[in-house]
Amino acid sequence: MKNLNEANRWTLAVAAVFLVMTAGSALAVPTIVWTGMNYPSAISSDGSVVAGNDASGSYETFRWTELTGAVLLGGNTGATGGGAGIPDISNNGLHVSATVMAPDTMRTQGIWTKGIGWEISMPPAPPFVGPDSQSYGSCWGLSGDGQTLTGFIWRYGQPGSASAHASTWNRETGVLTELNTPDNHSSRGNDVNEDGTVVVGWSETDFGTWQPTVWEDGNIEVISSSEWFTEAKGVSNDGDTVWGNAHDPLTDIPSATIWNRTESGWQENILGVLPGTFQGYGQSFVLDVAEIGNIAVGYNEFTWGSGTGFVWTLNEGMVDAKTFFESYGIVFPEYFVIDNLTGISDDGKKFCGFGHDRSLEPAAPPAGFVITLDGVSAVPDASNT
């Protein structure tokens, strides 16, 4: 992402891209390609490669291209079960990170590389990790260059009540690093910038809730404080833009948020929630931002277990994903609903996510997809705006 330190650059760039999108929509040649019965969670910079979890029974990590379809990557990842991390992908699509099974049958963190296969962070377990009977840790994010993963490591047997700390592992150096976390608190890394120097995620409050957190140069910084469960989900290539969710004092709802680094600190931009989101039960969070800095995608939970993906632009604000894509000419099956919108390409033209056929509920299988909006063109460079 371009350096968006100045708030006016963000505002003008978003306004400009929305006008281009609106003007070009009549010329758009939109397409939707189905990735299979799976949960896409990340997309490469150009939108040609997608990674996620298979949903046909194994929950194994997959890598998808239009040529190959969804290819399972092995590593016994299905044995990790649901909730054990989220697969991520490098900018060029040649590397995928995920929680995998080590040869000693412990869950661990791994990076898969095309032509090489899986490389894992543990074992051996470092001195500060006391593994339980199932896991060394789990993996939640990957740097843009595909060299550094992040997530957390278990700390069983350590002093205090904390059970896990955010960590990084670099496949070139083989170094596993425990990130600075206050005593008796847990933390987790969710994403890493392009060169692995900035990690974002959450750290625990004294009340046991989570707060959006940035680690850089060995330091930890909480960028939004509250007693709610909120977190930083992603970070731009340059490390100057962070996204996730924060507590909105106006609505008392954890809401989709983007932070921009400024000379005086992190400027917080709360994007809000979709209409119908219930206070105390609902939330929204940004999952990805186009590298041009103009379009955000994510998930809005109206109440427990009920939600949809969204697209955010400045002029329109937050729009549910299906309405947004249908306005560009995408035709979905009659009863199809979008459950989540998880990724967007650098140029803001390709999106990945998943949904289901609501006529088959409550056991409807997920259907992954990649949507291309070719009419979104001539997007201005935010650095020149």
N, C-alpha and C positions, 0 to 999 in steps of 0.2 A: 504494500500500500504506500502511496506517496505520503510524504510528511505533511500531516494536516494539523500542525500545531496551532494555527490561527483559526479561531472559530468561524470567521467570515469565509474562509476557504471552504470549509465543510458545507456551510449553508448555500453558498453560491454554486458549488459543484453539484450538490444534490438537486438544486432547482434546475440547473442546466440539463442534467441527464434526464430528469423527468420530462422536460419539454421535448427533448429529442425523442424519448420513448413514445410520447403521445403523438408527435408529428409523424413518426415512422411506423406507427402501428398499422396503418392502412396498407403498408408495403411489406409487412412482416410475413415470413414464411415459417410459421411456428410448427414445431414437431415435438412429439412425445415418443420416447423409446422405453420399453419396459425392460427392466434389468432382471426380473424373475421374482420368485417368492423369497424376498430378502428385505433387509433394512439398510439401505445406503446411509452412510454417516459422514462421508467426506468425498470431495471432488478435487481433481488436479487443477492446476492453474488454468489450463486451456479447456477444461471441461470434458476431456476425452477419456479420462480414467476415473473410476469410482471404486471406493472400498466400503465395506460394511460387514454385517453379520448375516449369514444364511438363516432362513427361517423354515427350512423344510424338515427340521428335526435335529440337525447337528449343531446349529448356532455357530458354525465355523466361520472364520474370517474369509471373505471372498474379495477378489479383484476383478473388476468388470471393464471391458472395452466393447465397443459395438462390434468389433471383428470377432473377439473370442467369446463374448457373453460372460456370465459370471463364473469364474474359475475359483474353486476352493483351494486355499493355500496350504493346507496340511497343518502339521504341528499339533495335532490332537486338540485344536482349539475348542472343539465342541464340548469337551469335557470340563471346560471352565464354567459353563452355565451362564445364564443371563445375569446381567448387571456387573460382570467382572471386567469393567473397562469398556472403552469404545475404540474401534479401529479408526486410524487416521492415515493420511496419505501425503507424500511429499509433493512439492510443486510440480515436478516433472512426471509424477505418477509411477516412478520406478521403485519406490520404497513404500511399504505399508507397515504400520505399527499396530500391535494388539497384545492382549493378554494371551499367553500361550502356555502349553504344558511342557515343563522341563523333563529331561530324561529320568529324573528321580520322582516323577509324577507330581511335583509341586507346581502350582501356578506361578508364572513369572512374566517378565516383560520382554517383548521381542520386537525386532525389526526384520521384516522380510524384504529382500532385494532381488529384483529380477535377475535370473541367471545364477544366483547364489543361494537363495532360500533364507531360512530363519537363522538369526543370531540372537542370543539371549543375554540378559543382564545378570542373571543369577540362575543356578549356583556358579561359583561358591558364594555363600551368604557372607557379607561383610561383618565385622565384629559387632556392629551396633544393631544387627538384625537377628532376632531369635525366631526362626520360622515355626509356625504351628503345623498342624497335621495336613494342611491343604495348600498354603500359599506363602510365597515370599513377598508378593506384592502384585499390583496390577498396573496396566498401561492405559493412559487416557489421551495422549497427544504426541505429535511428531513435528520436529522442526521442518521448515520449508526445504532445507537442503537434504533432508532425509537421514541425517547423521545422529540426531539427539532425540531421545524419547523422554517423556515425563509421565508421572503418575504418582504412586506412593509405595512405600515399603513398610511392612509390618514391623513393629518394635516390641514384640512380646518379651516380657521379663524386664523391661526398662523401668527406671524409677518413675513414679507418677502414674496418672490415669491414661495418658495418651497411648493409643495403639498403632498409629500410623503417621508417617511424615512424608511430605512431598519430596520427590527425588528426580534426578536426571541420570541418564546413562548415555554415553557417547560411543558409537560403534567403532570409531577410528582409534580412540585412546583406550577403550575398554574400562573407563573410569565410571564408577557408580557414585553419585554424590547425594548425600542427604541435605535437603535445603533447610535453611535457618527457620526454625519454628519455636515459638515460646514454650517454655517448660510446661508440661502437663496439658498441652493442647495438641490436637491433631491437625493435619493439613493435607492437601492434595494438589498436584499440578495437573492442569487440564489442557494446556497448549504451550508451544514454544515458538518464538519468532524464527526467522529464516536461518540465522547462524547459531541459534542455541543460546544466546546471551540473555534473553528475557523470557521468564516463565510466568504464566498466570494461572490462577486457580482459586482456591479458598483456604482460609485458615480459621480455626475454631475460636469462638468467643468464650468468655468465662461462663456463659450460659449454655454452651454446647451447640449454639447455632453457627452458621457459616458467614464469612464476610469476604468480598472480592479482594484478592491479594495479588501483588506483583513481587517477584524475586528478580533482583538484578545486582550483579557485582557482589554477590554474597550477602546482600541486604534484603530484608523483607519489608514491604510497605502495604498497609491496608489502604485501599483507595476509596472505600465506602463503608461506613460503620453503621450497624443497626443490630437489633436483636432478632432479625428474621433470617431465614435460610436463603442467602443470596451468594452469587459466585461470579467470577470471571471465567467465561467459556472459551474465549479465543483472543488472539493477538495478531496484529499486522506483521508483515515481513520486517519492517524497520523497528518494530517494538514500540511505536509511538501512538498506536490506537489499540484499545482493548474493548472487548464487548462481553456482555453477559446479562445480568440483571441486578437491580438494586431496589431498596425500599423506597417507594414513592410516598412522601409524607402527605401529598394532596389527596391520594386515594386510599392510602394505607394498604397498598397491594404491591408485592414484589414485581417490578416491571422491567421490560426490556430496556437496556441501557448501553450507551456507548461512551467511553471515556477517551478524551484526546489529551496527550501530554502537552503541557505549556511550560513556560519558564517558571511559573509559580506553583506548579503541581498538576494534578489531573483534573481536567474540566469534565464534569459529569453531565451527560445529555440523556435524560429519561424520555424514552419513546412512547411509553404508555402501554395499554392493553386493548384488546378488541372489545367492542360492546358486548355486554352479557357476561363479563368476567366477574365472578362473585368475590366480594371482599372476605378475606379469611380462608378462602378455599381455592381461589384461582391465582394464576401468575403468568408471566410471559418472560421469555429470555431470547436474546439474539444468539444465534448459533454460528453465523458467518456473515462477513461483510465483503463485498466486492473490492478487489484491490484498488480500483479507481475511487473507492470511498463513497460511493453514491447510493448504493442499494444494500439493504440489510435483509436477512431472512432469519426465521426462527420458529419458535413454538409458543402457542398461547393455550394455556389450560384454563378453561372456563370454571370448572370445578373438578374435584378429584376424579381422575380417570377419563375426563372428557375434554378434548382439545383439538386444535387444528394448526397447521402451518400458516405462516404469514409472510408477506412481503412489505417492507417499509420504504417509503420515499418521503421527501420533505413535503411536497404539495398535497399528497394524498394521505400521509400518515401511514398507519398500519391497516393493511387490507388482508382479509383472509385469502390464502393462497389460491383456492379454486376460483374465486371471483376474479382475482388478478389475472390468472392465466386464461380464463374464458374471455376476458376483455381483449385478449390478443389473438383469439381464434382457436385456442386449444379446445378440442372436443374430448370429453371424458366419457367413459361408459355410463349408462343411465344412473346407476346407483353408487357410483364411485365417490368416495370422500377422501380428502387429503388429511392424513394423520399428522404428518410432520414434514417440514421443509428444512433440510439439514445442511445444504451446501450451495455455494454459488461460485462460478468461475471468476477469474480476475477481471474480465471485461463486462461482467454483469449480464451475460447473454445465456448462460447455461445454469440450470438448477437441478439439484438432486433431492430426492425425498422418497416418501412411501405413503401408501394409503390402503384402503380396502373397499370391498363391495358391501355396502351396509345392508343389502338384502340377504346376506349370508350371516349376519350377526346372530349370536354372539361369538361364533367360532370362525369368523371370516379371516382367511390367511392374508398376510400383507403382500402388497405388490409394489416393488421398487420401480422408480422411473427416473429418467433424465429428460428434462424439457429444454428445448432450444428456442429462443426468440431472436431470429436473425434480424428482425427489424430494429433492434436496439443497436444503433450504429453511430459512428461519429461522436463518441463520447469524449468530451473535453478532458485534457490532462488537468487534474486538480491542482498541480503545482504551478500551472500557468493561468489559473482562473483568478 
